[in-house]
Amino acid sequence: MLRVMAIDDYEEVYRLWKQIHGFGIRSVDDSREGIERFLKRNPTTSVVAEEDGRIVGAILCGHDGRRGCLYHVCVDESYRRRGIGKSMVVFSMDALKKEKINKVSLIAFTKNDIGNAFWNEIGWVQRLDLNYYDFTLNEENITAFNQ
């Protein structure tokens, strides 16, 4: 079952993130306060997938009024290859369409072979015509990768 993510889902979603090998979690952005701020700004576009009485997948999805972005797309390893990821993407894309968003982007780490194969498989196009830049405003927002 898919539904809109709520802040009450945080503990279970965070537990899921911690289980995903190679997943990067930011100390500030991915804290309960950071996710609550994100969900307040984007109340209808993030999604969780529930099966067997627990959350087995999640996507943080938001937009700036012009372009949507998917963050932290993940499915519990034991529930993969069952269409959950694709269904969650469709859910978030439909929510963005309702808000008149016409283009969506995402970032996948180059080392994330499983994720990159997934995006290619469901029809997303890798952009080779641009460079992605970051500028850190808060040095305390450290990314830690799960082993």
VMD Tcl script that builds the backbone (N, CA, C; Angstrom):
set m [mol new atoms 441]
animate dup $m
set s [atomselect $m all]
$s set {name element resname resid chain x y z} {
  {N N MET 1 A 0.835 -1.170 0.000}
  {CA C MET 1 A 0.000 0.000 0.000}
  {C C MET 1 A 0.889 1.246 0.000}
  {N N LEU 2 A 0.552 2.202 -0.843}
  {CA C LEU 2 A 1.275 3.466 -0.895}
  {C C LEU 2 A 0.439 4.561 -0.256}
  {N N ARG 3 A 1.139 5.490 0.403}
  {CA C ARG 3 A 0.453 6.652 0.960}
  {C C ARG 3 A 1.455 7.789 1.127}
  {N N VAL 4 A 0.918 8.983 1.326}
  {CA C VAL 4 A 1.758 10.155 1.540}
  {C C VAL 4 A 2.533 9.987 2.850}
  {N N MET 5 A 3.801 10.335 2.803}
  {CA C MET 5 A 4.643 10.259 3.996}
  {C C MET 5 A 4.248 11.363 4.979}
  {N N ALA 6 A 4.237 11.019 6.253}
  {CA C ALA 6 A 3.965 11.979 7.330}
  {C C ALA 6 A 5.138 11.969 8.302}
  {N N ILE 7 A 5.260 13.014 9.080}
  {CA C ILE 7 A 6.366 13.082 10.033}
  {C C ILE 7 A 6.302 11.935 11.033}
  {N N ASP 8 A 5.122 11.409 11.312}
  {CA C ASP 8 A 5.003 10.264 12.221}
  {C C ASP 8 A 5.699 9.016 11.676}
  {N N ASP 9 A 6.024 8.998 10.390}
  {CA C ASP 9 A 6.730 7.880 9.766}
  {C C ASP 9 A 8.240 7.978 9.958}
  {N N TYR 10 A 8.710 9.080 10.497}
  {CA C TYR 10 A 10.150 9.352 10.512}
  {C C TYR 10 A 10.983 8.214 11.098}
  {N N GLU 11 A 10.650 7.740 12.284}
  {CA C GLU 11 A 11.488 6.730 12.941}
  {C C GLU 11 A 11.622 5.480 12.074}
  {N N GLU 12 A 10.516 5.041 11.497}
  {CA C GLU 12 A 10.542 3.826 10.686}
  {C C GLU 12 A 11.275 4.054 9.359}
  {N N VAL 13 A 11.085 5.219 8.754}
  {CA C VAL 13 A 11.797 5.539 7.506}
  {C C VAL 13 A 13.292 5.659 7.784}
  {N N TYR 14 A 13.661 6.298 8.868}
  {CA C TYR 14 A 15.072 6.429 9.222}
  {C C TYR 14 A 15.705 5.051 9.429}
  {N N ARG 15 A 14.977 4.153 10.095}
  {CA C ARG 15 A 15.469 2.781 10.274}
  {C C ARG 15 A 15.708 2.114 8.918}
  {N N LEU 16 A 14.795 2.333 7.971}
  {CA C LEU 16 A 14.953 1.785 6.624}
  {C C LEU 16 A 16.206 2.361 5.964}
  {N N TRP 17 A 16.381 3.675 6.034}
  {CA C TRP 17 A 17.575 4.290 5.452}
  {C C TRP 17 A 18.842 3.664 6.006}
  {N N LYS 18 A 18.873 3.406 7.323}
  {CA C LYS 18 A 20.066 2.852 7.963}
  {C C LYS 18 A 20.379 1.431 7.492}
  {N N GLN 19 A 19.381 0.721 6.960}
  {CA C GLN 19 A 19.574 -0.658 6.487}
  {C C GLN 19 A 20.122 -0.732 5.064}
  {N N ILE 20 A 20.020 0.350 4.318}
  {CA C ILE 20 A 20.377 0.321 2.898}
  {C C ILE 20 A 21.882 0.524 2.747}
  {N N HIS 21 A 22.558 -0.475 2.175}
  {CA C HIS 21 A 23.998 -0.418 1.963}
  {C C HIS 21 A 24.352 0.743 1.031}
  {N N GLY 22 A 25.321 1.568 1.445}
  {CA C GLY 22 A 25.797 2.679 0.629}
  {C C GLY 22 A 24.935 3.928 0.686}
  {N N PHE 23 A 23.882 3.905 1.483}
  {CA C PHE 23 A 22.954 5.037 1.583}
  {C C PHE 23 A 23.615 6.168 2.372}
  {N N GLY 24 A 23.517 7.390 1.875}
  {CA C GLY 24 A 24.093 8.542 2.552}
  {C C GLY 24 A 23.045 9.285 3.357}
  {N N ILE 25 A 23.322 9.508 4.637}
  {CA C ILE 25 A 22.399 10.205 5.525}
  {C C ILE 25 A 23.091 11.457 6.046}
  {N N ARG 26 A 22.430 12.601 5.875}
  {CA C ARG 26 A 22.995 13.878 6.324}
  {C C ARG 26 A 22.580 14.166 7.762}
  {N N SER 27 A 23.536 14.663 8.533}
  {CA C SER 27 A 23.315 14.877 9.961}
  {C C SER 27 A 22.226 15.906 10.261}
  {N N VAL 28 A 22.095 16.947 9.476}
  {CA C VAL 28 A 21.099 17.990 9.711}
  {C C VAL 28 A 19.867 17.771 8.844}
  {N N ASP 29 A 20.070 17.675 7.524}
  {CA C ASP 29 A 18.943 17.551 6.592}
  {C C ASP 29 A 18.078 16.337 6.878}
  {N N ASP 30 A 18.681 15.239 7.302}
  {CA C ASP 30 A 17.934 13.996 7.513}
  {C C ASP 30 A 17.561 13.757 8.979}
  {N N SER 31 A 17.759 14.769 9.807}
  {CA C SER 31 A 17.284 14.676 11.193}
  {C C SER 31 A 15.761 14.782 11.180}
  {N N ARG 32 A 15.139 14.455 12.289}
  {CA C ARG 32 A 13.681 14.585 12.378}
  {C C ARG 32 A 13.249 16.025 12.050}
  {N N GLU 33 A 13.977 16.997 12.582}
  {CA C GLU 33 A 13.640 18.400 12.334}
  {C C GLU 33 A 13.789 18.750 10.856}
  {N N GLY 34 A 14.848 18.248 10.221}
  {CA C GLY 34 A 15.066 18.511 8.798}
  {C C GLY 34 A 13.978 17.910 7.929}
  {N N ILE 35 A 13.594 16.684 8.231}
  {CA C ILE 35 A 12.541 16.019 7.455}
  {C C ILE 35 A 11.186 16.676 7.725}
  {N N GLU 36 A 10.939 17.085 8.952}
  {CA C GLU 36 A 9.684 17.778 9.253}
  {C C GLU 36 A 9.582 19.079 8.449}
  {N N ARG 37 A 10.668 19.810 8.365}
  {CA C ARG 37 A 10.705 21.049 7.576}
  {C C ARG 37 A 10.429 20.755 6.101}
  {N N PHE 38 A 11.043 19.697 5.588}
  {CA C PHE 38 A 10.853 19.304 4.187}
  {C C PHE 38 A 9.396 18.925 3.924}
  {N N LEU 39 A 8.815 18.112 4.811}
  {CA C LEU 39 A 7.439 17.654 4.612}
  {C C LEU 39 A 6.428 18.797 4.757}
  {N N LYS 40 A 6.717 19.763 5.605}
  {CA C LYS 40 A 5.821 20.925 5.724}
  {C C LYS 40 A 5.830 21.735 4.430}
  {N N ARG 41 A 6.993 21.839 3.815}
  {CA C ARG 41 A 7.116 22.581 2.553}
  {C C ARG 41 A 6.518 21.791 1.389}
  {N N ASN 42 A 6.549 20.485 1.468}
  {CA C ASN 42 A 6.080 19.586 0.409}
  {C C ASN 42 A 5.150 18.534 1.012}
  {N N PRO 43 A 3.927 18.911 1.381}
  {CA C PRO 43 A 3.079 18.008 2.164}
  {C C PRO 43 A 2.428 16.856 1.404}
  {N N THR 44 A 2.442 16.856 0.082}
  {CA C THR 44 A 1.683 15.841 -0.660}
  {C C THR 44 A 2.513 14.982 -1.593}
  {N N THR 45 A 3.809 15.212 -1.681}
  {CA C THR 45 A 4.587 14.588 -2.753}
  {C C THR 45 A 5.504 13.445 -2.324}
  {N N SER 46 A 5.817 13.339 -1.044}
  {CA C SER 46 A 6.658 12.240 -0.556}
  {C C SER 46 A 5.775 11.031 -0.277}
  {N N VAL 47 A 6.357 9.845 -0.369}
  {CA C VAL 47 A 5.559 8.619 -0.300}
  {C C VAL 47 A 6.268 7.545 0.515}
  {N N VAL 48 A 5.465 6.703 1.161}
  {CA C VAL 48 A 5.978 5.477 1.780}
  {C C VAL 48 A 5.182 4.299 1.239}
  {N N ALA 49 A 5.848 3.149 1.197}
  {CA C ALA 49 A 5.204 1.886 0.817}
  {C C ALA 49 A 5.161 1.010 2.055}
  {N N GLU 50 A 3.984 0.479 2.347}
  {CA C GLU 50 A 3.817 -0.398 3.502}
  {C C GLU 50 A 3.442 -1.795 3.035}
  {N N GLU 51 A 4.094 -2.772 3.635}
  {CA C GLU 51 A 3.745 -4.181 3.434}
  {C C GLU 51 A 4.053 -4.906 4.734}
  {N N ASP 52 A 3.295 -5.930 4.989}
  {CA C ASP 52 A 3.510 -6.740 6.186}
  {C C ASP 52 A 3.546 -5.892 7.462}
  {N N GLY 53 A 2.751 -4.812 7.488}
  {CA C GLY 53 A 2.638 -3.984 8.675}
  {C C GLY 53 A 3.802 -3.063 8.944}
  {N N ARG 54 A 4.657 -2.852 7.950}
  {CA C ARG 54 A 5.791 -1.957 8.158}
  {C C ARG 54 A 6.147 -1.218 6.876}
  {N N ILE 55 A 6.913 -0.157 7.014}
  {CA C ILE 55 A 7.353 0.620 5.861}
  {C C ILE 55 A 8.523 -0.096 5.197}
  {N N VAL 56 A 8.379 -0.397 3.904}
  {CA C VAL 56 A 9.416 -1.114 3.161}
  {C C VAL 56 A 10.017 -0.269 2.034}
  {N N GLY 57 A 9.480 0.929 1.843}
  {CA C GLY 57 A 10.008 1.811 0.817}
  {C C GLY 57 A 9.638 3.248 1.118}
  {N N ALA 58 A 10.444 4.184 0.585}
  {CA C ALA 58 A 10.174 5.600 0.825}
  {C C ALA 58 A 10.840 6.454 -0.251}
  {N N ILE 59 A 10.209 7.592 -0.515}
  {CA C ILE 59 A 10.792 8.619 -1.379}
  {C C ILE 59 A 10.495 9.970 -0.751}
  {N N LEU 60 A 11.522 10.775 -0.599}
  {CA C LEU 60 A 11.325 12.190 -0.296}
  {C C LEU 60 A 11.200 12.886 -1.646}
  {N N CYS 61 A 10.137 13.631 -1.836}
  {CA C CYS 61 A 9.908 14.303 -3.109}
  {C C CYS 61 A 9.394 15.702 -2.835}
  {N N GLY 62 A 9.968 16.662 -3.504}
  {CA C GLY 62 A 9.521 18.039 -3.342}
  {C C GLY 62 A 9.745 18.837 -4.601}
  {N N HIS 63 A 9.361 20.100 -4.542}
  {CA C HIS 63 A 9.578 20.985 -5.679}
  {C C HIS 63 A 9.732 22.415 -5.203}
  {N N ASP 64 A 10.240 23.250 -6.100}
  {CA C ASP 64 A 10.447 24.661 -5.795}
  {C C ASP 64 A 9.452 25.540 -6.538}
  {N N GLY 65 A 8.410 24.945 -7.085}
  {CA C GLY 65 A 7.433 25.678 -7.877}
  {C C GLY 65 A 7.698 25.579 -9.361}
  {N N ARG 66 A 8.857 25.094 -9.711}
  {CA C ARG 66 A 9.254 24.990 -11.119}
  {C C ARG 66 A 9.696 23.574 -11.478}
  {N N ARG 67 A 10.546 22.982 -10.643}
  {CA C ARG 67 A 11.083 21.658 -10.931}
  {C C ARG 67 A 10.967 20.788 -9.690}
  {N N GLY 68 A 10.597 19.532 -9.911}
  {CA C GLY 68 A 10.528 18.571 -8.827}
  {C C GLY 68 A 11.853 17.861 -8.663}
  {N N CYS 69 A 12.049 17.275 -7.493}
  {CA C CYS 69 A 13.260 16.509 -7.241}
  {C C CYS 69 A 12.934 15.331 -6.329}
  {N N LEU 70 A 13.509 14.193 -6.649}
  {CA C LEU 70 A 13.374 12.990 -5.828}
  {C C LEU 70 A 14.651 12.826 -5.013}
  {N N TYR 71 A 14.463 12.510 -3.730}
  {CA C TYR 71 A 15.577 12.285 -2.814}
  {C C TYR 71 A 15.341 10.973 -2.064}
  {N N HIS 72 A 16.391 10.317 -1.703}
  {CA C HIS 72 A 16.337 9.159 -0.807}
  {C C HIS 72 A 15.317 8.101 -1.258}
  {N N VAL 73 A 15.368 7.767 -2.517}
  {CA C VAL 73 A 14.500 6.702 -3.046}
  {C C VAL 73 A 15.082 5.374 -2.583}
  {N N CYS 74 A 14.293 4.599 -1.834}
  {CA C CYS 74 A 14.822 3.320 -1.353}
  {C C CYS 74 A 13.705 2.318 -1.108}
  {N N VAL 75 A 14.082 1.062 -1.283}
  {CA C VAL 75 A 13.200 -0.068 -0.989}
  {C C VAL 75 A 14.025 -1.079 -0.209}
  {N N ASP 76 A 13.451 -1.601 0.863}
  {CA C ASP 76 A 14.092 -2.658 1.645}
  {C C ASP 76 A 14.581 -3.750 0.693}
  {N N GLU 77 A 15.806 -4.195 0.883}
  {CA C GLU 77 A 16.414 -5.163 -0.047}
  {C C GLU 77 A 15.578 -6.427 -0.229}
  {N N SER 78 A 14.895 -6.876 0.807}
  {CA C SER 78 A 14.109 -8.110 0.693}
  {C C SER 78 A 12.775 -7.895 -0.026}
  {N N TYR 79 A 12.439 -6.646 -0.368}
  {CA C TYR 79 A 11.185 -6.349 -1.074}
  {C C TYR 79 A 11.424 -5.822 -2.490}
  {N N ARG 80 A 12.659 -5.862 -2.936}
  {CA C ARG 80 A 12.982 -5.341 -4.270}
  {C C ARG 80 A 12.541 -6.299 -5.370}
  {N N ARG 81 A 12.503 -5.749 -6.593}
  {CA C ARG 81 A 12.133 -6.489 -7.815}
  {C C ARG 81 A 10.658 -6.906 -7.793}
  {N N ARG 82 A 9.823 -6.111 -7.099}
  {CA C ARG 82 A 8.393 -6.397 -7.033}
  {C C ARG 82 A 7.556 -5.214 -7.506}
  {N N GLY 83 A 8.210 -4.178 -8.050}
  {CA C GLY 83 A 7.490 -3.024 -8.569}
  {C C GLY 83 A 7.210 -1.925 -7.562}
  {N N ILE 84 A 7.700 -2.085 -6.327}
  {CA C ILE 84 A 7.434 -1.092 -5.288}
  {C C ILE 84 A 8.105 0.236 -5.627}
  {N N GLY 85 A 9.358 0.193 -6.028}
  {CA C GLY 85 A 10.077 1.423 -6.366}
  {C C GLY 85 A 9.404 2.177 -7.488}
  {N N LYS 86 A 9.070 1.479 -8.550}
  {CA C LYS 86 A 8.419 2.128 -9.691}
  {C C LYS 86 A 7.063 2.702 -9.287}
  {N N SER 87 A 6.296 1.973 -8.489}
  {CA C SER 87 A 4.990 2.462 -8.037}
  {C C SER 87 A 5.136 3.731 -7.195}
  {N N MET 88 A 6.160 3.776 -6.351}
  {CA C MET 88 A 6.388 4.975 -5.544}
  {C C MET 88 A 6.774 6.163 -6.427}
  {N N VAL 89 A 7.600 5.915 -7.440}
  {CA C VAL 89 A 7.989 6.992 -8.359}
  {C C VAL 89 A 6.746 7.537 -9.057}
  {N N VAL 90 A 5.886 6.652 -9.547}
  {CA C VAL 90 A 4.648 7.082 -10.217}
  {C C VAL 90 A 3.782 7.894 -9.255}
  {N N PHE 91 A 3.665 7.449 -8.020}
  {CA C PHE 91 A 2.893 8.159 -6.995}
  {C C PHE 91 A 3.397 9.596 -6.844}
  {N N SER 92 A 4.714 9.741 -6.673}
  {CA C SER 92 A 5.295 11.075 -6.491}
  {C C SER 92 A 5.162 11.917 -7.754}
  {N N MET 93 A 5.345 11.314 -8.924}
  {CA C MET 93 A 5.210 12.051 -10.193}
  {C C MET 93 A 3.777 12.540 -10.373}
  {N N ASP 94 A 2.800 11.710 -10.032}
  {CA C ASP 94 A 1.397 12.135 -10.120}
  {C C ASP 94 A 1.118 13.300 -9.176}
  {N N ALA 95 A 1.687 13.243 -7.968}
  {CA C ALA 95 A 1.508 14.334 -7.012}
  {C C ALA 95 A 2.127 15.627 -7.554}
  {N N LEU 96 A 3.281 15.516 -8.193}
  {CA C LEU 96 A 3.917 16.703 -8.780}
  {C C LEU 96 A 3.087 17.254 -9.935}
  {N N LYS 97 A 2.542 16.381 -10.758}
  {CA C LYS 97 A 1.691 16.832 -11.877}
  {C C LYS 97 A 0.490 17.622 -11.356}
  {N N LYS 98 A -0.103 17.167 -10.264}
  {CA C LYS 98 A -1.246 17.877 -9.674}
  {C C LYS 98 A -0.851 19.289 -9.233}
  {N N GLU 99 A 0.431 19.476 -8.928}
  {CA C GLU 99 A 0.918 20.788 -8.518}
  {C C GLU 99 A 1.524 21.560 -9.690}
  {N N LYS 100 A 1.256 21.081 -10.924}
  {CA C LYS 100 A 1.669 21.753 -12.172}
  {C C LYS 100 A 3.182 21.786 -12.371}
  {N N ILE 101 A 3.874 20.789 -11.845}
  {CA C ILE 101 A 5.312 20.669 -12.053}
  {C C ILE 101 A 5.526 19.840 -13.323}
  {N N ASN 102 A 6.381 20.327 -14.217}
  {CA C ASN 102 A 6.534 19.717 -15.535}
  {C C ASN 102 A 7.838 18.961 -15.746}
  {N N LYS 103 A 8.781 19.099 -14.842}
  {CA C LYS 103 A 10.063 18.415 -14.998}
  {C C LYS 103 A 10.557 17.974 -13.633}
  {N N VAL 104 A 11.182 16.794 -13.594}
  {CA C VAL 104 A 11.656 16.217 -12.332}
  {C C VAL 104 A 13.098 15.754 -12.516}
  {N N SER 105 A 13.901 15.944 -11.494}
  {CA C SER 105 A 15.286 15.479 -11.543}
  {C C SER 105 A 15.610 14.687 -10.288}
  {N N LEU 106 A 16.746 14.039 -10.319}
  {CA C LEU 106 A 17.253 13.302 -9.170}
  {C C LEU 106 A 18.747 13.163 -9.317}
  {N N ILE 107 A 19.381 12.819 -8.226}
  {CA C ILE 107 A 20.817 12.566 -8.225}
  {C C ILE 107 A 21.036 11.134 -7.762}
  {N N ALA 108 A 21.830 10.388 -8.511}
  {CA C ALA 108 A 22.209 9.030 -8.117}
  {C C ALA 108 A 23.736 8.967 -8.094}
  {N N PHE 109 A 24.286 8.487 -7.002}
  {CA C PHE 109 A 25.732 8.345 -6.919}
  {C C PHE 109 A 26.220 7.408 -8.020}
  {N N THR 110 A 27.365 7.728 -8.612}
  {CA C THR 110 A 27.897 6.906 -9.702}
  {C C THR 110 A 28.205 5.480 -9.251}
  {N N LYS 111 A 28.530 5.303 -7.975}
  {CA C LYS 111 A 28.821 3.966 -7.446}
  {C C LYS 111 A 27.562 3.145 -7.190}
  {N N ASN 112 A 26.388 3.765 -7.285}
  {CA C ASN 112 A 25.128 3.086 -6.984}
  {C C ASN 112 A 24.640 2.327 -8.223}
  {N N ASP 113 A 25.260 1.183 -8.491}
  {CA C ASP 113 A 24.927 0.402 -9.682}
  {C C ASP 113 A 23.463 -0.038 -9.701}
  {N N ILE 114 A 22.944 -0.470 -8.557}
  {CA C ILE 114 A 21.551 -0.930 -8.493}
  {C C ILE 114 A 20.607 0.226 -8.783}
  {N N GLY 115 A 20.844 1.365 -8.146}
  {CA C GLY 115 A 19.998 2.536 -8.374}
  {C C GLY 115 A 20.064 3.035 -9.800}
  {N N ASN 116 A 21.260 3.122 -10.355}
  {CA C ASN 116 A 21.399 3.602 -11.726}
  {C C ASN 116 A 20.740 2.651 -12.716}
  {N N ALA 117 A 20.845 1.357 -12.492}
  {CA C ALA 117 A 20.152 0.389 -13.358}
  {C C ALA 117 A 18.638 0.573 -13.255}
  {N N PHE 118 A 18.130 0.804 -12.040}
  {CA C PHE 118 A 16.699 1.032 -11.837}
  {C C PHE 118 A 16.222 2.236 -12.648}
  {N N TRP 119 A 16.913 3.378 -12.522}
  {CA C TRP 119 A 16.476 4.588 -13.223}
  {C C TRP 119 A 16.499 4.390 -14.732}
  {N N ASN 120 A 17.525 3.742 -15.241}
  {CA C ASN 120 A 17.580 3.465 -16.683}
  {C C ASN 120 A 16.444 2.540 -17.109}
  {N N GLU 121 A 16.166 1.540 -16.301}
  {CA C GLU 121 A 15.129 0.552 -16.613}
  {C C GLU 121 A 13.738 1.181 -16.701}
  {N N ILE 122 A 13.466 2.192 -15.853}
  {CA C ILE 122 A 12.120 2.772 -15.866}
  {C C ILE 122 A 12.030 4.035 -16.734}
  {N N GLY 123 A 13.055 4.286 -17.563}
  {CA C GLY 123 A 12.939 5.314 -18.584}
  {C C GLY 123 A 13.500 6.686 -18.276}
  {N N TRP 124 A 14.219 6.834 -17.174}
  {CA C TRP 124 A 14.843 8.119 -16.888}
  {C C TRP 124 A 16.092 8.268 -17.749}
  {N N VAL 125 A 16.427 9.492 -18.099}
  {CA C VAL 125 A 17.546 9.774 -18.994}
  {C C VAL 125 A 18.675 10.436 -18.210}
  {N N GLN 126 A 19.866 9.850 -18.331}
  {CA C GLN 126 A 21.038 10.436 -17.683}
  {C C GLN 126 A 21.489 11.648 -18.485}
  {N N ARG 127 A 21.679 12.772 -17.826}
  {CA C ARG 127 A 22.124 13.996 -18.489}
  {C C ARG 127 A 23.650 14.012 -18.515}
  {N N LEU 128 A 24.198 14.181 -19.691}
  {CA C LEU 128 A 25.644 14.278 -19.836}
  {C C LEU 128 A 26.058 15.675 -20.278}
  {N N ASP 129 A 25.065 16.570 -20.440}
  {CA C ASP 129 A 25.324 17.896 -20.973}
  {C C ASP 129 A 25.454 18.976 -19.908}
  {N N LEU 130 A 25.537 18.562 -18.640}
  {CA C LEU 130 A 25.674 19.565 -17.594}
  {C C LEU 130 A 26.553 19.053 -16.478}
  {N N ASN 131 A 27.003 19.960 -15.677}
  {CA C ASN 131 A 27.777 19.646 -14.478}
  {C C ASN 131 A 26.910 19.953 -13.274}
  {N N TYR 132 A 27.051 19.175 -12.244}
  {CA C TYR 132 A 26.317 19.362 -11.003}
  {C C TYR 132 A 27.264 19.983 -10.003}
  {N N TYR 133 A 26.861 21.085 -9.385}
  {CA C TYR 133 A 27.692 21.773 -8.415}
  {C C TYR 133 A 26.991 21.839 -7.059}
  {N N ASP 134 A 27.768 21.825 -6.001}
  {CA C ASP 134 A 27.291 21.988 -4.631}
  {C C ASP 134 A 28.059 23.123 -3.973}
  {N N PHE 135 A 27.414 23.794 -3.048}
  {CA C PHE 135 A 28.086 24.747 -2.182}
  {C C PHE 135 A 27.518 24.532 -0.792}
  {N N THR 136 A 28.348 24.222 0.168}
  {CA C THR 136 A 27.902 23.911 1.518}
  {C C THR 136 A 27.761 25.190 2.332}
  {N N LEU 137 A 26.540 25.420 2.824}
  {CA C LEU 137 A 26.273 26.569 3.692}
  {C C LEU 137 A 26.402 26.214 5.163}
  {N N ASN 138 A 26.262 24.931 5.495}
  {CA C ASN 138 A 26.313 24.492 6.894}
  {C C ASN 138 A 27.287 23.334 7.000}
  {N N GLU 139 A 28.470 23.603 7.495}
  {CA C GLU 139 A 29.523 22.583 7.606}
  {C C GLU 139 A 29.159 21.470 8.588}
  {N N GLU 140 A 28.143 21.690 9.438}
  {CA C GLU 140 A 27.723 20.664 10.384}
  {C C GLU 140 A 26.833 19.610 9.741}
  {N N ASN 141 A 26.399 19.846 8.505}
  {CA C ASN 141 A 25.512 18.921 7.787}
  {C C ASN 141 A 26.362 17.864 7.078}
  {N N ILE 142 A 26.848 16.918 7.842}
  {CA C ILE 142 A 27.797 15.906 7.373}
  {C C ILE 142 A 27.051 14.693 6.835}
  {N N THR 143 A 27.516 14.157 5.714}
  {CA C THR 143 A 26.927 12.942 5.151}
  {C C THR 143 A 27.726 11.743 5.632}
  {N N ALA 144 A 27.008 10.756 6.176}
  {CA C ALA 144 A 27.620 9.483 6.568}
  {C C ALA 144 A 27.002 8.405 5.699}
  {N N PHE 145 A 27.857 7.526 5.165}
  {CA C PHE 145 A 27.384 6.447 4.297}
  {C C PHE 145 A 27.317 5.133 5.069}
  {N N ASN 146 A 26.200 4.430 4.914}
  {CA C ASN 146 A 26.038 3.114 5.540}
  {C C ASN 146 A 26.991 2.126 4.900}
  {N N GLN 147 A 27.567 1.283 5.711}
  {CA C GLN 147 A 28.472 0.234 5.203}
  {C C GLN 147 A 27.717 -1.019 4.882}
}
mol reanalyze $m
mol bondsrecalc $m
mol representation Tube
mol addrep $m
